[in-house]
Amino acid sequence: MTALISPLPPDARLATSAARLAARHQGTYSVETVQRLLADSYTRLAAHARIRAPT
């Protein structure tokens, strides 16, 4: 299985994902909550990742 690498840096990907999820869950979660949850998840996953994304 080949993983697709996004040309966007992690911060840009997180911002794009946060905007999409916030729009999807508008009225349930604030944009700030979605951003915090994504950033926390990314940080926790990156701390234990065996494969590092190019910077």
Buried (B, 14 or more C-beta within 10 A) or exposed (E): EEEEEEEEEEEEBBBEBBEEBBEEEEEEBEBEBBBEEBBEEBEEEEEEEEEEEEE
